[in-house]
Amino acid sequence: MEFSIVAQTLDILEKTSSKIQQAAALALLFKKTPSNVIDKVVYIIQGTLWPDWKGLPELGIAEKGVQKAISMALGVSEAEVERVYKSLGDYGLAVERLKLGKQNKSVGLVGFIKSAKGEVYKKLTVDEVYSQLVKIAMLQGEGSRDMKLRLLSSLLAVADPKEAKYIVRFIEGRLRLGVGEATIMDGLASAFGAPRDLIERAYNIYPDLGAIAKLLAEKGVVELKNIKPTPGIPLRPMLAERASDPTEILNKAGIPALAEFKYDGERAQIHKKGDRIWIFSRRLEEITNQYPDVVEMALKRIKAEEAIVEGEIIAIDPETGEFRPFQELMHRKRKKDIHEALKEYPVVVRLFDCLYVDGIDMTLKILPERREMLRKIIDESEEFKLAEGMIVNNTAELETFFLKAVEAGCEGLVVKSLGRDSVYQAGVRGWLWIKYKRDYKSEMTDTVDLVVVGAFHGRGKRAGTYGALLLAAYDPESDTFKTVCKVGTGFTDEELAELPKKLEPYRLPHKHHRVDSDIEADVWFEPAVVMEVTGAELTLSPLHTCCRGMVKQGVGISIRFPRFVRWRPDKSPKEITTTKEILEMYYRQLRKVSQTTTGVGEER
């Protein structure tokens, strides 16, 4: 399959904002794509070479390397490449512009095509482009940088202008298509006549859209139904909604409900197959090497031959056994000597779900059955056991258990439905699980997780670093990030000094196309780095775009006196607090104020 067909579709996707039209363009592409390369086409559209959870190397070519490769490929000076880049703000557009303006006198080569201007380009195939990119990614060690640049330049030299544009953007990780997994799944459903919910279910259980597409193209819809959890391949985690009122929580979850401690640790999926253990984070990153002690616990305490269980890894005080906050685990991860880290920051594991056991797909079972199976296959010890939980039948029991959780050093509770529909909904956020956190007791109903989209240069003592960061919430309906506050307090001196270095990999020359902001930042970033933030209250704002027009025409919602709490490397940008959640928190805050001042709750 010629890569130009893919490049043409990428061009259409870039120029199309409608998700329906994007899905239609993808469906057309997938119908044209041979089954033996459809997985590679899907990966390229996603801007990756393979699923992140495989933990394979990245391309490893920085901005200056891209500039040099373009220079080598086109036979122009780096200064000229930089000049064009600065005028366009995009190396992809720069290489396209330079290619369109360059005359190539080599004509008549076999397997090449001639453009209207006389340039000669090779008919690149999807296989060739993908294989070359894989070679670039896999090169490691001394001399690998120069070899990577030579491989990239040789690819750019024979690519046509449009192909070169998207190859460069792929290398930079900035395809700028606005196409997410949902749109790709819509395209696959249309192309192959497959039920959309079946594709999503398969992807949630086996999060590899390339593999899902290939299975669909080669074997059809029937095979998707046979996909089940597989040790070594992470499932997308089930997610919880949030609420602050015990009555509302039990109305949503049903009575009786299971209330479990919500530990302040790292959520982990632990996979076992014989004597092999894998540990995956909630972002599906393999973190096995960070927890050799948990690997030993799992081998010793999981009695099944094959199993996938889910739990929380929590740092503890080695002297008192008390729970330590999540940030302590981050200290452990930064330690170069893992054996030293094990001593300084020991951990325990508290398990709360069972997704697979010896060939049985437990995600299709209701929660009581999953918990019973979990209890059956775990040989509990103080370090490795089930999360503390209680069956609650009324708000009084829920509140009492909530206070017990807080006293034990937990964040609060997760309240879970025990009903007939309480299956494990991989990749879904719903009311079967509800977070009830102690933060809900503060003036601002809860802490929120926001993504950094911009920064402002510091002054005075903060000269040389950033004085404040521009943060945004996620709007899943428009697939954009809408600004909600600027935060400059809560950081330690060390954290402030590290900000430029921490954010540099995500720096952009312009506002990201998925960031909705009326505020002009001094520096813009790709939405990638997530932090937890608290504040005094939610208030209406004419400056911020979060929930604009939803409460009052032309006005959004912002956080008053925001303060940094901690970094959230375990969360992806699409897992952060949504604009809908911000709006719900704002209305809950209004109801509380109304109840305090009038004794009557305001219904909205």
Secondary structure as GFF3:
##gff-version 3
##sequence-region A 1 604
A	DSSP	alpha_helix	3	15	.	.	.	ID=ss1
A	DSSP	alpha_helix	19	32	.	.	.	ID=ss2
A	DSSP	alpha_helix	38	46	.	.	.	ID=ss3
A	DSSP	three_ten_helix	52	54	.	.	.	ID=ss4
A	DSSP	alpha_helix	63	74	.	.	.	ID=ss5
A	DSSP	alpha_helix	78	88	.	.	.	ID=ss6
A	DSSP	alpha_helix	91	100	.	.	.	ID=ss7
A	DSSP	beta_strand	112	114	.	.	.	ID=ss8
A	DSSP	beta_strand	120	122	.	.	.	ID=ss9
A	DSSP	alpha_helix	126	138	.	.	.	ID=ss10
A	DSSP	alpha_helix	144	158	.	.	.	ID=ss11
A	DSSP	alpha_helix	161	172	.	.	.	ID=ss12
A	DSSP	alpha_helix	181	192	.	.	.	ID=ss13
A	DSSP	alpha_helix	196	205	.	.	.	ID=ss14
A	DSSP	alpha_helix	209	219	.	.	.	ID=ss15
A	DSSP	alpha_helix	221	225	.	.	.	ID=ss16
A	DSSP	beta_strand	239	242	.	.	.	ID=ss17
A	DSSP	alpha_helix	246	253	.	.	.	ID=ss18
A	DSSP	beta_strand	257	262	.	.	.	ID=ss19
A	DSSP	beta_strand	266	273	.	.	.	ID=ss20
A	DSSP	beta_strand	276	281	.	.	.	ID=ss21
A	DSSP	three_ten_helix	288	290	.	.	.	ID=ss22
A	DSSP	alpha_helix	292	301	.	.	.	ID=ss23
A	DSSP	beta_strand	306	315	.	.	.	ID=ss24
A	DSSP	alpha_helix	326	334	.	.	.	ID=ss25
A	DSSP	alpha_helix	338	344	.	.	.	ID=ss26
A	DSSP	beta_strand	347	357	.	.	.	ID=ss27
A	DSSP	beta_strand	360	361	.	.	.	ID=ss28
A	DSSP	three_ten_helix	362	364	.	.	.	ID=ss29
A	DSSP	alpha_helix	367	377	.	.	.	ID=ss30
A	DSSP	beta_strand	384	386	.	.	.	ID=ss31
A	DSSP	beta_strand	389	392	.	.	.	ID=ss32
A	DSSP	alpha_helix	395	407	.	.	.	ID=ss33
A	DSSP	beta_strand	412	417	.	.	.	ID=ss34
A	DSSP	beta_strand	429	437	.	.	.	ID=ss35
A	DSSP	three_ten_helix	438	441	.	.	.	ID=ss36
A	DSSP	beta_strand	448	457	.	.	.	ID=ss37
A	DSSP	three_ten_helix	460	462	.	.	.	ID=ss38
A	DSSP	beta_strand	466	475	.	.	.	ID=ss39
A	DSSP	beta_strand	480	487	.	.	.	ID=ss40
A	DSSP	alpha_helix	493	503	.	.	.	ID=ss41
A	DSSP	three_ten_helix	504	506	.	.	.	ID=ss42
A	DSSP	beta_strand	507	508	.	.	.	ID=ss43
A	DSSP	beta_strand	515	516	.	.	.	ID=ss44
A	DSSP	beta_strand	523	525	.	.	.	ID=ss45
A	DSSP	beta_strand	530	534	.	.	.	ID=ss46
A	DSSP	beta_strand	537	541	.	.	.	ID=ss47
A	DSSP	beta_strand	556	560	.	.	.	ID=ss48
A	DSSP	beta_strand	563	567	.	.	.	ID=ss49
A	DSSP	three_ten_helix	573	575	.	.	.	ID=ss50
A	DSSP	alpha_helix	579	598	.	.	.	ID=ss51
###
